Amino acid sequence: MAWISLVLAGLFEIVWAGAMKQSHGFSRLWPSVVTIGGMFISFGLLSWSMRTLPLGTSYMIWTGIGAVGAFVVGIMVFGEAVTPMRVMAALLIVGGLVMMKLATP
């Protein structure tokens, strides 16, 4: 259950990061509300998963899901550039996440 909570926390990190982009520096109400709500849920789920999982593993998986997810959302929603180096960087993050999961009991 802790792993499910951690993955959900990472997904909510993607939500709040995308909403923060759309909030234009917290000058738009509803994207700002979604940002703060997503942060609250994401941090809560991360905290809950840390009851069972090691700190380093939890934090790395959470930030990794958020980073790669925000990268994908940036490309698909905001039209950000897709370059070989950026894709390679995202793949390296995913590889690190897989290795961390395999190394955690």
C-alpha positions as CSV (number, residue, x, y, z in Angstrom):
1,M,0.0,0.0,0.0
2,A,2.9,2.4,0.7
3,W,4.1,2.0,-2.9
4,I,0.6,2.8,-4.3
5,S,0.5,5.9,-2.0
6,L,4.0,6.9,-3.2
7,V,3.0,6.6,-6.9
8,L,-0.2,8.6,-6.3
9,A,1.9,11.3,-4.5
10,G,4.1,11.5,-7.5
11,L,1.1,11.8,-9.8
12,F,-0.3,14.6,-7.7
13,E,3.1,16.3,-7.9
14,I,2.7,16.4,-11.7
15,V,-0.8,17.9,-11.2
16,W,0.4,20.7,-9.0
17,A,3.4,21.4,-11.2
18,G,1.3,21.8,-14.3
19,A,-1.3,23.9,-12.4
20,M,1.5,26.1,-11.1
21,K,2.6,26.8,-14.7
22,Q,-1.0,27.7,-15.6
23,S,-1.4,29.9,-12.5
24,H,1.0,32.5,-14.0
25,G,2.7,33.2,-10.7
26,F,-0.4,32.6,-8.6
27,S,-2.2,35.4,-10.4
28,R,-5.0,33.1,-11.6
29,L,-7.4,31.8,-9.0
30,W,-8.4,28.3,-10.0
31,P,-5.0,27.1,-11.2
32,S,-3.6,28.4,-7.9
33,V,-6.2,26.5,-5.9
34,V,-5.4,23.3,-7.8
35,T,-1.7,23.9,-7.2
36,I,-2.1,24.3,-3.4
37,G,-4.6,21.4,-3.2
38,G,-2.4,19.1,-5.3
39,M,0.6,20.0,-3.1
40,F,-1.4,19.2,0.1
41,I,-2.5,15.8,-1.3
42,S,1.0,15.0,-2.7
43,F,2.8,15.8,0.5
44,G,0.2,14.0,2.6
45,L,0.6,10.8,0.5
46,L,4.4,11.1,0.5
47,S,4.3,11.4,4.3
48,W,2.1,8.4,4.6
49,S,4.3,6.3,2.4
50,M,7.4,7.3,4.5
51,R,5.9,5.4,7.5
52,T,7.0,2.2,5.8
53,L,9.5,3.1,3.0
54,P,13.0,4.5,3.6
55,L,13.3,8.3,3.3
56,G,15.8,8.2,0.4
57,T,13.7,5.8,-1.6
58,S,10.5,7.6,-1.0
59,Y,11.9,11.0,-1.9
60,M,13.7,9.8,-5.0
61,I,10.7,8.0,-6.4
62,W,8.4,11.0,-5.6
63,T,10.6,13.6,-7.2
64,G,11.4,11.3,-10.1
65,I,7.8,10.7,-11.0
66,G,7.2,14.4,-10.7
67,A,10.2,15.4,-12.8
68,V,9.5,12.9,-15.6
69,G,5.8,13.6,-15.5
70,A,6.3,17.3,-15.6
71,F,8.7,16.8,-18.5
72,V,6.0,14.9,-20.5
73,V,3.3,17.4,-19.6
74,G,5.5,20.2,-20.6
75,I,5.9,18.6,-24.0
76,M,2.4,17.5,-24.5
77,V,0.5,20.4,-23.0
78,F,2.8,23.4,-23.1
79,G,4.6,22.6,-26.4
80,E,8.1,22.5,-24.9
81,A,11.0,21.3,-27.0
82,V,11.8,17.6,-27.4
83,T,15.5,17.2,-27.9
84,P,17.6,14.0,-27.8
85,M,19.5,15.3,-24.8
86,R,16.3,16.1,-22.8
87,V,14.8,12.7,-23.7
88,M,18.0,11.0,-22.6
89,A,18.0,12.9,-19.3
90,A,14.4,11.7,-18.6
91,L,15.3,8.1,-19.5
92,L,18.2,8.3,-17.1
93,I,15.9,9.4,-14.3
94,V,13.5,6.5,-15.1
95,G,16.4,4.1,-15.0
96,G,17.4,5.4,-11.6
97,L,13.9,5.0,-10.4
98,V,13.7,1.4,-11.5
99,M,17.1,0.7,-9.9
100,M,16.0,2.3,-6.6
101,K,12.8,0.2,-6.6
102,L,14.7,-3.0,-7.2
103,A,17.2,-2.1,-4.5
104,T,14.6,-1.4,-1.8
105,P,13.3,-4.4,0.2
